[in-house]
Amino acid sequence: MTRINNAAATGFAWVASSYSGGNNNCVEVAHGAIPSALPVRDSKAPAGPAVVMGGAAWAAFVDGVKAGDVA
């Protein structure tokens, strides 16, 4: 994973999780912003920072959340 600074984190088209319920307490991703990677940030901190994950890391994160291993 790579961390991107606040200025870079504001230049993407962020999408909130469909499970967020609109309470601004979720993960946001920027699909297609970086080839072969996925920027991810906390919706409560829209100015960043963000982390950039490769596809395998993102899949492992999602699987961990679904299994209850990540809170």
N, CA, C and O of each residue as an XYZ file, in Angstrom:
284
protein
N       0.843     -1.186      0.000
C       0.000      0.000      0.000
C       0.879      1.238      0.000
O       2.003      1.234      0.504
N       0.343      2.272     -0.569
C       1.008      3.568     -0.623
C       0.074      4.614     -0.051
O      -1.138      4.540     -0.249
N       0.612      5.565      0.641
C      -0.181      6.673      1.159
C      -0.029      7.851      0.214
O       1.074      8.150     -0.245
N      -1.142      8.524     -0.076
C      -1.061      9.745     -0.886
C      -1.446     10.924     -0.010
O      -2.265     10.802      0.900
N      -0.849     12.047     -0.297
C      -1.046     13.217      0.561
C      -2.408     13.877      0.353
O      -3.159     13.495     -0.545
N      -2.706     14.827      1.154
C      -4.013     15.488      1.115
C      -4.326     16.119     -0.231
O      -5.454     16.000     -0.710
N      -3.375     16.776     -0.846
C      -3.642     17.451     -2.111
C      -4.020     16.441     -3.189
O      -4.953     16.682     -3.954
N      -3.320     15.327     -3.262
C      -3.635     14.312     -4.261
C      -4.974     13.647     -3.974
O      -5.687     13.271     -4.905
N      -5.323     13.499     -2.710
C      -6.555     12.804     -2.333
C      -7.800     13.591     -2.734
O      -8.876     13.001     -2.834
N      -7.697     14.888     -2.965
C      -8.863     15.687     -3.319
C      -9.116     15.748     -4.822
O     -10.136     16.295     -5.241
N      -8.223     15.206     -5.643
C      -8.365     15.323     -7.090
C      -9.107     14.188     -7.774
O      -9.159     14.151     -9.003
N      -9.679     13.266     -7.021
C     -10.339     12.095     -7.590
C     -11.855     12.186     -7.458
O     -12.373     12.975     -6.667
N     -12.559     11.372     -8.239
C     -14.015     11.258     -8.116
C     -14.313     10.130     -7.127
O     -14.290      8.954     -7.490
N     -14.588     10.494     -5.891
C     -14.788      9.534     -4.814
C     -16.220      9.023     -4.790
O     -17.163      9.769     -5.051
N     -16.370      7.737     -4.470
C     -17.684      7.095     -4.367
C     -17.761      6.430     -2.999
O     -16.861      5.688     -2.606
N     -18.850      6.705     -2.276
C     -19.037      6.114     -0.951
C     -19.586      4.704     -1.072
O     -20.235      4.355     -2.059
N     -19.322      3.919     -0.077
C     -19.857      2.567     -0.019
C     -21.380      2.590     -0.052
O     -22.008      3.456      0.558
N     -21.961      1.647     -0.757
C     -23.427      1.564     -0.802
C     -23.992      1.125      0.543
O     -25.201      1.217      0.755
N     -23.163      0.657      1.441
C     -23.598      0.235      2.770
C     -23.446      1.329      3.817
O     -23.674      1.075      5.000
N     -23.070      2.532      3.417
C     -22.777      3.582      4.391
C     -24.016      4.120      5.090
O     -23.912      4.608      6.216
N     -25.166      4.048      4.471
C     -26.382      4.556      5.095
C     -26.468      6.066      5.134
O     -27.364      6.618      5.773
N     -25.549      6.747      4.459
C     -25.610      8.210      4.392
C     -25.198      8.916      5.662
O     -25.471     10.108      5.805
N     -24.545      8.227      6.598
C     -24.170      8.870      7.859
C     -22.724      9.344      7.880
O     -22.194      9.667      8.943
N     -22.079      9.388      6.715
C     -20.703      9.884      6.572
C     -19.727      9.095      7.441
O     -18.771      9.652      7.981
N     -19.976      7.809      7.567
C     -19.121      6.949      8.379
C     -18.774      5.709      7.568
O     -19.179      4.599      7.914
N     -18.028      5.900      6.496
C     -17.779      4.778      5.601
C     -16.456      4.945      4.868
O     -15.714      5.905      5.072
N     -16.199      3.985      4.023
C     -15.026      3.990      3.153
C     -15.447      4.544      1.799
O     -16.525      4.226      1.296
N     -14.591      5.373      1.215
C     -14.817      5.874     -0.141
C     -13.672      5.396     -1.025
O     -12.530      5.298     -0.576
N     -13.983      5.101     -2.276
C     -12.976      4.656     -3.238
C     -13.053      5.531     -4.483
O     -14.077      6.155     -4.763
N     -11.956      5.560     -5.217
C     -11.898      6.335     -6.462
C     -11.534      5.374     -7.589
O     -10.367      5.249     -7.959
N     -12.543      4.697     -8.130
C     -12.342      3.737     -9.216
C     -11.765      4.427    -10.447
O     -12.243      5.487    -10.851
N     -10.749      3.834    -11.036
C     -10.173      4.338    -12.278
C      -9.252      5.529    -12.137
O      -8.742      6.029    -13.140
N      -9.023      6.000    -10.921
C      -8.167      7.170    -10.736
C      -6.702      6.854    -10.999
O      -5.957      7.697    -11.501
N      -6.293      5.639    -10.659
C      -4.910      5.208    -10.840
C      -4.949      3.826    -11.486
O      -5.579      2.920    -10.941
N      -4.300      3.640    -12.622
C      -4.325      2.324    -13.270
C      -3.810      1.218    -12.345
O      -2.789      1.387    -11.679
N      -4.507      0.107    -12.308
C      -4.137     -1.084    -11.532
C      -4.082     -0.858    -10.028
O      -3.424     -1.616     -9.314
N      -4.767      0.177     -9.533
C      -4.759      0.448     -8.105
C      -6.077      1.111     -7.705
O      -6.839      1.569     -8.556
N      -6.329      1.156     -6.409
C      -7.572      1.723     -5.914
C      -7.301      2.638     -4.726
O      -6.954      2.149     -3.652
N      -7.450      3.956     -4.887
C      -7.339      4.853     -3.744
C      -8.545      4.659     -2.817
O      -9.678      4.520     -3.278
N      -8.287      4.651     -1.523
C      -9.313      4.440     -0.504
C      -9.116      5.485      0.587
O      -7.987      5.770      0.986
N     -10.231      6.061      1.074
C     -10.132      7.037      2.165
C     -11.326      6.910      3.102
O     -12.315      6.248      2.789
N     -11.215      7.543      4.231
C     -12.279      7.608      5.226
C     -13.203      8.766      4.850
O     -12.734      9.881      4.621
N     -14.494      8.515      4.785
C     -15.430      9.566      4.377
C     -15.460     10.740      5.354
O     -15.856     11.845      4.984
N     -15.045     10.506      6.589
C     -15.019     11.595      7.573
C     -13.844     12.540      7.350
O     -13.787     13.616      7.945
N     -12.905     12.138      6.494
C     -11.721     12.951      6.203
C     -11.600     13.141      4.700
O     -10.670     12.613      4.090
N     -12.523     13.889      4.085
C     -12.540     14.005      2.622
C     -11.309     14.664      2.013
O     -11.061     14.496      0.820
N     -10.543     15.398      2.785
C      -9.322     16.008      2.258
C      -8.148     15.045      2.296
O      -7.042     15.404      1.892
N      -8.370     13.843      2.768
C      -7.319     12.840      2.829
C      -6.725     12.758      4.224
O      -7.233     13.392      5.149
N      -5.692     12.015      4.384
C      -4.982     11.279      3.349
C      -5.758     10.053      2.882
O      -6.814      9.719      3.418
N      -5.213      9.407      1.886
C      -5.798      8.184      1.353
C      -4.694      7.157      1.194
O      -3.513      7.503      1.158
N      -5.078      5.906      1.099
C      -4.111      4.853      0.790
C      -4.457      4.299     -0.583
O      -5.616      4.318     -0.999
N      -3.452      3.812     -1.272
C      -3.642      3.225     -2.592
C      -3.322      1.742     -2.488
O      -2.219      1.360     -2.097
N      -4.298      0.909     -2.844
C      -4.138     -0.543     -2.773
C      -4.182     -1.134     -4.173
O      -4.897     -0.649     -5.050
N      -3.410     -2.183     -4.362
C      -3.528     -2.971     -5.578
C      -4.786     -3.827     -5.499
O      -5.411     -3.920     -4.442
N      -5.153     -4.440     -6.591
C      -6.372     -5.236     -6.649
C      -6.411     -6.371     -5.639
O      -7.447     -6.606     -5.016
N      -5.288     -7.086     -5.466
C      -5.256     -8.208     -4.525
C      -5.410     -7.728     -3.080
O      -6.094     -8.371     -2.284
N      -4.780     -6.606     -2.741
C      -4.901     -6.065     -1.389
C      -6.336     -5.616     -1.109
O      -6.857     -5.829     -0.014
N      -6.971     -4.995     -2.106
C      -8.360     -4.561     -1.929
C      -9.274     -5.776     -1.743
O     -10.148     -5.761     -0.875
N      -9.085     -6.811     -2.535
C      -9.906     -8.015     -2.408
C      -9.721     -8.655     -1.031
O     -10.692     -9.107     -0.424
N      -8.488     -8.695     -0.540
C      -8.230     -9.263      0.788
C      -8.894     -8.417      1.873
O      -9.430     -8.962      2.838
N      -8.864     -7.095      1.725
C      -9.510     -6.204      2.685
C     -11.018     -6.449      2.711
O     -11.605     -6.599      3.782
N     -11.641     -6.491      1.541
C     -13.086     -6.715      1.449
C     -13.458     -8.077      2.044
O     -14.434     -8.188      2.785
N     -12.681     -9.106      1.717
C     -12.932    -10.430      2.282
C     -12.818    -10.421      3.800
O     -13.615    -11.062      4.485
N     -11.835     -9.700      4.334
C     -11.663     -9.588      5.778
C     -12.825     -8.894      6.447
O     -13.265     -9.304      7.522
N     -13.327     -7.841      5.816
C     -14.498     -7.131      6.362
C     -15.699     -8.046      6.374
O     -16.417     -8.118      7.372
N     -15.929     -8.749      5.274
C     -17.067     -9.667      5.189
C     -16.982    -10.775      6.238
O     -18.006    -11.208      6.767
N     -15.783    -11.228      6.535
C     -15.589    -12.305      7.511
C     -15.608    -11.799      8.951
O     -15.598    -12.595      9.890
N     -15.636    -10.474      9.126
C     -15.637     -9.905     10.475
C     -14.252     -9.766     11.070
O     -14.111     -9.511     12.266
N     -13.228     -9.930     10.250
C     -11.846     -9.823     10.735
C     -11.346     -8.383     10.795
O     -10.351     -8.102     11.464
N     -12.019     -7.477     10.110
C     -11.637     -6.068     10.065
C     -12.804     -5.257     10.600
O     -13.932     -5.389     10.125
N     -12.531     -4.424     11.583
C     -13.606     -3.607     12.161
C     -13.479     -2.166     11.746
O     -14.298     -1.336     12.140
